[in-house]
């Protein structure tokens, strides 16, 4: 990675989260990043599920192992609402370059880069520097407002790409992330 200046778009650990979900009619991968040693277990799970495979991407940068999953499992990639498998929904975050995945059954929200795990078992919004590439630009306070509709979901888990996932009381963690810190701040208050 070139520059790893703190809070810059390149400041993230190499190990990131991704999700595999056995929906009733399709096996769904969200933002897959599959290390070589995990392929045999995934091959077995997909085979045991016996349904078509779908790959969803929350943000353009998260295409990581997408092409290999598509090739390996002859998977589809459409996020069109009419084509989504039963038990899988999407939540577009306007102007933020991101479409989160919502799994109503397990009440799990899967964000890409706009919500991150913090170092205290909760969530935080992405650093303001992560918004710099968006056209037209989106301010940090505008992002906060764009994320507020997530509070209408009964979120239990937030399965983040960066940081530790929140495995219970996810809605409260989202609410804290949106209300913490001063306006324009990237770090939660402690």
C-alpha angles and dihedrals in degrees: 000000000000112000118009097185109164113271092006121131089259094052103102135107120259091237108076135169127255132169136232113191129182100217116187096259103021140027106239129205118192118198092338120206105172122187114212094251092058097056096085092054092047092047088055094047093049091046092048092049090054096199134110118281126238127192118204124189122201097195134010094251091059097070086106104135094002096112092049092049090049091049096043097047101024086241131182121232106195117132092186107137092231091054098047117116121252110278095026126098135170130225115202114210101212117236091355097098091237140110112192122205120234121199105193096189097061090024090235125156118201112198124183113210107329097077119040135180112259125215092258103061095269139083138272134186116258117270114275089244089067089068097057097096095054118111118238093026120253120209121222091247090050089053090051089054092045089056095049094089087067086074088070090067121085091235117183099165131031109198102197128192093218121045131359120327122245106236101184139027091017095163091059090048090053091048091051092048091052095046101038126098129018120299109290093014120135099199126068120242116255 
